[in-house]
Amino acid sequence: MTQTGAVRKTTGRSYQSYSDLMKTLHAAYGANAIAEWSHHIKQTTADAAAEVMQVGTTAGTEGVIGSTEITLKCSITNGDDADYTGKLVVIRYKDVHGAQKSATCTLTATMHTTAVAFVPSVTDFYCWDTDNYTAAQCLYCNLAIKGGDTLIVHTSGDEAAIWGTISAAATVALDAQLIGVGTIYGYTESDQADETFVVTITYLTPWGELKGASYTIPAAGTTVTRLTETSSSLLIQDFYRIRTMVSSAAAIDEISLTDSTGTAAVYATITIGNLESVHSRFMALGAAYGESYFGELIATFPSIAATATITVTRHAKGDAYPRTTSFDLFVAQSLGDKYLYPIQLEPLSEVVITIEDDNVAHADANIIFRAVEHEV
């Protein structure tokens, strides 16, 4: 049997509507301390239960990075050498929770033949700790790597999956030689006259910190380009979820935020003729960075012959698990905040909205979703 409803007990809430929520937060923190995130989502194609992210002329599913942590080892790529015996490699990194970690690796004469583990064992790598250290401090060796050799930090059992590199004659890594699970790239569908366009994003790390980054589209836009974090000017490695993606000029061809292939995983897309991406997923801040609230959702469906089903998944703070609610919209019907009361979201949880428009061409489903935050 399919469950079609749920019961939830709420106590101590001082707001019953979106306007009540805003008044409550303004009174508690001041109007200037409250940010409103408004998403206008218009699905213009016939799709079944699509999580909206426009890709070309169709609505697609926003790619997401999992809470993946990597087990690391260290190797030399060229050949075994006794000169490496007893030398040390030091790494500084973060796990998926944002905790700062460090480890060392004692090199051996057979580093090419047999990869060496770190101490303590590194099983929880997410990204290098460039928030607190330079690239050179995140990965360094107390012996210059010998000519023809390269020192690599890689996934255990897979020397092709490289996360950090020290080149021959160097003792430290460069910023561009450090890769994280959250390393992302800008990519355009074809090379166009857009090489001066600046693409700016806001994003969340897996531990719920809101950050900004950008890149300038190169002449060869189909060559993937890494983004630079706004505050540090270092290449980002800690991306987890997108908030906004904006271009300084209307896209001539699709501009996407992707993995290193440019196509296998797409995290946001600015479609042709537009300035910003559209998506219907919203991740809450981590508890250390503030409070996030589901504010309101307004939906309309102007078809005279069909039904649109809007499905919303949200996780109220303190609940053991997220809850999913579906509404059917008919002609001339609107879904407003009288159906979904505002709630404070569980830190790091995600609101996901999908639209099923009954496969009726040109029956444009419109959604306005608002979230509210107090950053600390």
C-alpha positions as a printed Julia matrix, in Angstrom:
376×3 Matrix{Float64}:
  0.0    0.0     0.0
  1.28   3.45   -0.88
  1.29   5.98    1.94
 -0.63   9.07    0.88
 -0.35  11.32    3.93
  1.41  12.01    7.21
  0.83  13.43   10.68
  3.26  15.87   12.29
  3.16  17.58   15.69
  4.64  21.09   15.96
  4.98  23.1    19.16
  6.22  26.6    19.95
  5.99  28.01   16.43
  5.31  31.75   16.35
  4.38  32.03   12.66
  1.6   30.54   10.54
  2.24  32.24    7.2
  5.08  33.68    5.14
  4.33  37.21    6.33
  4.3   35.99    9.95
  7.69  34.33    9.41
  9.23  37.51    8.01
  7.86  39.59   10.89
  9.19  37.09   13.43
 12.68  37.02   11.92
 12.84  40.8    11.43
 11.9   41.29   15.07
 14.5   38.78   16.24
 17.45  39.77   14.05
 16.63  43.01   12.2
 15.51  43.35    8.58
 19.03  43.74    7.21
 20.1   40.42    8.7
 17.48  38.41    6.79
 18.03  37.18    3.22
 15.21  36.04    0.94
 15.95  33.59   -1.86
 13.27  33.67   -4.57
 13.08  31.03   -7.28
 10.77  31.51  -10.28
 10.47  28.21  -12.11
  8.54  27.92  -15.36
  8.45  24.5   -16.95
  7.67  24.93  -20.63
  8.04  21.37  -21.87
  6.15  18.16  -21.25
  8.03  16.21  -18.6
  7.12  13.57  -16.1
  8.05  14.4   -12.51
 11.08  16.46  -13.54
 13.24  18.19  -10.99
 13.55  21.48  -12.83
 16.89  22.53  -14.19
 16.67  23.83  -17.72
 19.12  22.06  -20.04
 18.67  23.21  -23.61
 14.94  23.24  -24.33
 14.06  20.52  -21.85
 13.86  20.36  -18.09
 16.52  18.11  -16.61
 17.62  16.87  -13.24
 20.23  18.9   -11.43
 23.41  16.9   -10.96
 24.47  16.51   -7.36
 27.74  15.57   -5.7
 27.43  12.87   -3.07
 28.87  13.04    0.45
 31.87  11.11   -0.83
 35.09  10.73    1.15
 38.23   9.28   -0.39
 40.91   6.95    0.99
 44.33   8.33   -0.01
 47.77   6.89   -0.64
 51.0    8.32   -1.99
 53.2    7.17   -4.9
 56.08   8.2    -7.17
 55.18   7.86  -10.86
 58.5    7.18  -12.59
 60.51   4.57  -10.72
 61.75   3.29   -7.38
 64.62   5.22   -5.79
 66.42   4.7    -2.48
 66.91   8.46   -2.06
 63.26   8.79   -1.0
 63.69   6.45    1.95
 62.55   8.07    5.2
 61.5   11.39    3.67
 58.16  12.86    4.71
 55.09  14.1     2.86
 52.62  16.21    4.86
 49.01  16.88    3.84
 46.31  19.14    5.28
 42.73  18.53    4.2
 39.05  18.63    5.21
 36.53  15.86    5.53
 32.92  16.09    4.35
 31.94  17.75    7.64
 34.52  20.53    7.22
 36.77  19.23    9.99
 40.44  20.14    9.56
 42.72  17.12    9.3
 46.42  16.44    8.7
 48.51  13.34    8.06
 52.03  12.33    7.06
 53.47   9.72    4.77
 56.97   8.27    5.25
 58.41   7.61    1.82
 60.16   4.36    0.9
 62.65   3.2    -1.73
 59.82   1.38   -3.54
 57.28   4.22   -3.81
 56.7    3.51   -7.5
 56.11  -0.19   -7.02
 54.08   0.01   -3.82
 51.88   2.96   -2.79
 52.29   4.07    0.82
 49.47   4.94    3.24
 49.3    8.05    5.4
 49.48   8.14    9.19
 46.92   8.47   10.58
 45.16   6.6     7.79
 43.3    8.99    5.48
 39.88   7.52    4.68
 37.86  10.73    4.79
 39.35  13.17    2.26
 36.91  15.64    0.66
 39.11  18.61   -0.25
 42.39  20.3     0.59
 42.28  22.8     3.45
 42.93  25.91    1.38
 40.57  27.87    3.65
 43.29  27.87    6.3
 46.54  27.11    4.45
 48.26  27.9     1.19
 48.48  25.24   -1.49
 52.15  24.8    -0.57
 51.21  24.1     3.04
 48.48  21.63    2.07
 50.87  19.26    0.27
 54.63  19.33    0.7
 57.65  17.05    0.94
 60.94  17.59    2.78
 62.89  16.41   -0.28
 62.71  17.93   -3.75
 61.15  15.43   -6.12
 63.82  14.06   -8.42
 64.05  14.86  -12.11
 61.66  12.81  -14.2
 59.57  11.9   -11.16
 56.21  13.15   -9.96
 54.8   12.61   -6.48
 51.07  11.92   -6.53
 48.43  11.63   -3.85
 45.73   9.37   -5.22
 42.79   7.17   -4.4
 43.89   3.96   -2.74
 44.03   1.27   -5.4
 43.63   3.71   -8.29
 46.71   5.72   -9.24
 44.8    7.33  -12.11
 42.51   9.12   -9.62
 44.94  11.87   -8.6
 44.01  14.49   -5.98
 47.38  16.18   -5.49
 50.7   16.46   -7.32
 54.24  17.68   -6.61
 56.28  18.08   -9.79
 59.94  17.2   -10.38
 62.41  19.54   -8.63
 59.63  20.94   -6.39
 58.87  20.34   -2.72
 55.33  21.71   -2.7
 52.14  21.56   -4.72
 50.7   24.47   -6.69
 47.07  25.54   -6.36
 46.24  24.1    -9.78
 47.71  20.74   -8.71
 45.19  20.25   -5.9
 41.84  18.62   -6.7
 38.92  17.97   -4.34
 35.73  15.96   -4.57
 34.04  19.37   -4.93
 36.21  20.6    -7.8
 33.94  21.94  -10.56
 34.37  23.45  -14.0
 32.75  25.93  -16.36
 31.88  24.67  -19.82
 30.08  26.04  -22.89
 28.27  23.92  -25.44
 30.24  25.45  -28.33
 32.95  28.06  -28.83
 31.29  31.45  -29.26
 32.12  35.15  -28.99
 31.68  34.96  -25.24
 35.27  34.86  -24.0
 34.84  38.04  -21.97
 31.75  36.84  -20.12
 32.18  36.42  -16.37
 30.17  33.64  -14.74
 29.55  34.03  -11.01
 28.07  31.45   -8.66
 27.05  31.13   -5.04
 27.27  27.62   -3.65
 27.27  25.58   -0.47
 29.98  23.29    0.83
 28.9   19.9     2.23
 29.19  21.36    5.73
 26.74  24.12    4.79
 28.96  27.2     4.35
 27.78  29.66    1.7
 30.56  30.79   -0.65
 31.05  32.56   -3.97
 33.18  31.79   -7.02
 33.61  32.87  -10.63
 35.43  32.31  -13.9
 35.87  34.14  -17.19
 34.88  32.14  -20.25
 38.0   31.53  -22.38
 38.11  31.69  -26.18
 37.95  27.89  -26.18
 34.84  27.69  -24.03
 34.42  23.99  -24.7
 37.62  23.46  -22.72
 36.58  23.01  -19.1
 37.79  25.81  -16.8
 38.05  25.7   -13.02
 36.34  28.35  -10.9
 38.11  30.68   -8.47
 36.75  31.18   -4.96
 35.85  34.81   -4.32
 37.41  35.44   -0.91
 40.63  33.45   -1.29
 41.27  33.73   -5.05
 42.15  30.02   -5.0
 40.55  27.36   -7.19
 37.53  25.86   -5.46
 37.44  22.22   -4.39
 34.61  22.22   -1.86
 31.52  22.69   -4.04
 28.47  20.67   -3.0
 25.22  22.39   -4.04
 24.45  25.36   -6.29
 22.46  28.39   -5.13
 22.85  30.82   -8.04
 24.7   30.95  -11.36
 24.76  34.25  -13.27
 26.5   35.39  -16.46
 27.6   38.98  -17.08
 25.92  38.8   -20.51
 23.19  36.68  -22.08
 24.43  33.21  -23.0
 25.14  32.75  -26.7
 25.19  29.0   -26.2
 24.55  27.0   -23.06
 26.93  27.74  -20.18
 27.15  24.91  -17.68
 28.7   24.07  -14.36
 30.06  20.55  -14.72
 32.5   17.86  -13.69
 35.88  17.54  -15.42
 34.33  15.96  -18.54
 32.04  18.91  -19.24
 29.06  16.63  -19.82
 28.84  13.63  -17.46
 27.49  15.65  -14.51
 25.82  19.05  -14.92
 25.18  21.03  -11.74
 23.61  24.15  -13.3
 23.01  25.57  -16.77
 22.36  29.04  -18.18
 20.36  28.51  -21.34
 20.69  30.43  -24.61
 19.62  34.07  -24.32
 19.44  34.0   -20.53
 21.56  35.44  -17.73
 21.02  32.94  -14.93
 20.38  29.29  -14.19
 17.04  27.84  -13.11
 16.75  24.97  -10.65
 14.35  23.73   -8.0
 16.64  22.4    -5.27
 17.58  24.41   -2.18
 20.04  23.29    0.5
 19.87  24.69    4.02
 22.85  26.26    5.74
 24.91  24.3     8.24
 24.06  25.02   11.87
 27.33  26.92   12.35
 26.45  29.33    9.54
 22.86  30.29   10.25
 19.21  29.27    9.96
 17.27  28.41    6.8
 13.48  28.4     6.42
 11.04  27.13    3.83
  9.0   30.29    3.28
  6.28  29.72    0.71
  5.49  28.05   -2.57
  3.04  29.46   -5.11
  2.16  27.42   -8.2
 -0.2   27.86  -11.14
 -1.07  25.66  -14.08
 -3.14  27.32  -16.86
 -4.12  24.21  -18.82
 -7.8   23.72  -19.57
 -7.5   19.98  -20.05
 -4.93  18.52  -17.7
 -3.45  18.31  -14.23
 -0.05  19.3   -12.9
  1.38  17.49   -9.89
  3.78  19.49   -7.72
  5.84  17.43   -5.3
  7.79  19.1    -2.5
 10.28  17.36   -0.22
 11.43  19.27    2.87
 12.96  18.36    6.21
 11.72  20.29    9.25
 14.29  21.0    11.95
 14.16  18.34   14.64
 12.35  15.76   12.51
 13.98  12.39   12.06
 13.52  12.38    8.29
 12.28  14.56    5.4
  8.65  14.52    4.32
  7.27  14.65    0.8
  3.98  16.32   -0.11
  2.27  16.23   -3.52
 -0.48  18.53   -4.79
 -2.55  18.27   -7.96
 -3.29  21.56   -9.72
 -6.21  21.95  -12.1
 -7.32  24.76  -14.39
 -7.34  28.23  -12.79
 -6.1   26.84   -9.49
 -3.19  28.2    -7.47
 -1.15  26.6    -4.72
 -0.2   29.1    -2.05
  1.19  29.18    1.47
 -2.19  28.15    2.89
 -1.25  24.62    1.82
  2.36  24.52    3.02
  3.14  26.38    6.22
  6.62  27.86    6.66
  9.05  25.7     8.59
 12.61  26.0     9.8
 14.7   23.54    7.83
 17.0   20.95    9.34
 20.59  22.15    8.84
 22.12  20.71    5.65
 18.77  19.35    4.49
 17.44  19.98    0.98
 14.16  21.18   -0.43
 13.47  19.42   -3.73
 10.55  20.41   -5.99
  9.42  18.37   -8.98
  6.77  19.06  -11.59
  4.71  16.54  -13.53
  2.63  18.37  -16.1
  0.57  15.47  -17.47
  2.59  15.58  -20.7
  0.49  18.38  -22.15
  2.47  20.51  -24.6
  2.58  24.24  -23.81
  0.81  23.81  -20.48
  3.29  26.0   -18.62
  3.55  25.2   -14.94
  4.71  28.23  -12.94
  6.25  28.01   -9.49
  7.53  30.7    -7.16
  9.42  29.27   -4.22
 10.86  31.46   -1.48
 13.33  30.51    1.22
 14.52  32.78    4.02
 17.82  32.77    5.88
 19.58  34.37    8.79
 23.35  34.06    8.3
 25.73  34.27   11.25
